Amino acid sequence: MCYPSGRKPYPSDLTNAQWELLAPFIPEVSPTATVPTVARREIVNGILYVLRTGCSWRQMPHDLPACKTVYHYFRLWQRTGVWDEAMASLRKQARRTLDREEEPSAAIIDSQSIKTSAVRGIERGFDGGKKNLGTQTSYSG
C-alpha cells in the first residue's frame, strides 16, 4: 500500500485497489477553491475509521484530517447521493463478477421490519389515566 501522507496506516484505510474503485464517485475539488484542501482519499479514510471503530467524530486520531472537515464531507456526500451511487455501482459490479443479474430480482422482508396493527380500522389512542395504549372503552357505573 502506498500512503502519500506518510502516516502509519490504520486497518480501516482503503487499499490502492479499493481506492481505484471508489475514487470515480468522490467529487473532485472545486476549481474555484481558494483554500488548500485535504486529499480526498484521506477524508474517506477518516470516514471509514469512524464507521469501523464506532468512535465519535471528535475522537478521530490527530494524524487523520480534522474531525469537522471529515464530518462535513461525509454529510455533504450523503446529501448529494455520492454514497448511494457508489454502493449501487459497486453492488452491480460484485453481482457481475458472480455471474448474476446486475439488479436483484427478489427481496426478503422479515416480519419485524413492518409494523402492522392486529385489527385494522379501529382507532387507537393513549389513555393518560389508565396509562395504556389501545382502544379506549368508557366505564359508566
N, C-alpha and C positions, 0 to 999 in steps of 0.2 A: 504494500500500500504506500502511496505517495501522499504526504501531507505537507502542502506548501507552507502552512503556518508554523511548522517546526515544533509543534507541541506533541506530547505523548498521546497516542490515540486511545479513545475510550471504546469499550466493547459495542457501544451503540452507534459508533461512527459508520458512515457509509463506506463500502469498499469502492474502488475505482469502477468496477463493473456495475455496481448498483447506482453510482452517481451518473454514469453514462446513460442508464435507463431513465433516471428521474430528471436529469438536467433539462431536457427539452420542455418540461412542463413548468419549470420555475421561471418566472418573468425576469427579464434582464433589467439591469439598472437603467433608469431613465436617462436619455442623452442630455437632458437639461439639469441633471443633478449637479449641484454646486458643492455639496459636502462630500468628503471622502466616504466611501461605502465599505461595508463589510462583505467579504466573499460570500456568495450565495450558498456555497457548499457548507461553510461554517455555520450559517444560520440554520440550515437543515440539520446539521449535526447537533446543534443546540436544541432544536425541537425534538429530535429523536432521543436525546439524553433525558429530557424531562419526561417524555412519554414512556421510555423504557424503565427509568428508575422510579417514577412516581413522585419525585420531589416537586416542591413548588418552584415557580419560575425564579424566585429570588434566591433559591438555594443552588442555582447552577454554578458550576466551577468557574473561577475567575479567568481561566485560560480560554474559555469559550466567549463568544460575543456577549455584550451586556444583555441582561435578562429582559429589560424593557424593549430593546431592539428585536430580540428573538421573538418575544411575545407579540410585538406589533406586526411583524411579518407573518407569524402564524395566523393571527386573526384576519389580517388583510387577505392572505391567500385562501383562508377558509371562506370569507365572504365573497370572494370573486370566483370561487369554484375550482381553484387550482388543484386541491386535494381530490375532489370528486372526479375531475377529468383524468388525473394521474391514475387513480385507482381503477377507473373504468378501462383505461387503455392497458394497464398492466394486467388486469384480470383477463382481458381478451387475449393478450399475448400468452399468458400462462395457459389458458384453455386451448389455444392453437398448438402449443408445444405438447399438450396431452392428447392431441388429435380429437378434440371436441369442438362443438359449435361455439362460436365466439360468445353468443348470448345464451344464458341458461334457459332451458325450456320449462323448468318446474321450480317451485319454491315450497319450502316447508314452513308452516306456521304452527307453533305449538299452542295448546290451549291457554297457557299462561300469558301469551303475548296479547290476546284480545280480551278486553273486558266486556262482559255481557251481563245483562240482567236476567235473573231466573224467570221473572214474569214480565212480559212486555206490556206496555201501555199503562201500568199503574204508576202514578206519580209518587216519587219518593221524596222524603224531606227529613229534617232533623228536629226532634222534639227536645228542646233545651231542658225542660223539666224532668223528663224521663231519661235523658242522655242516651237515646237510642236512635239509630238510623234505620229508616224504612217507612212503610206505610203507617200512617197515624190513625188510630181509632179513638173516638171520643168516648168517655165513660160518663154516663149520667146515672147517678144513683145514689 
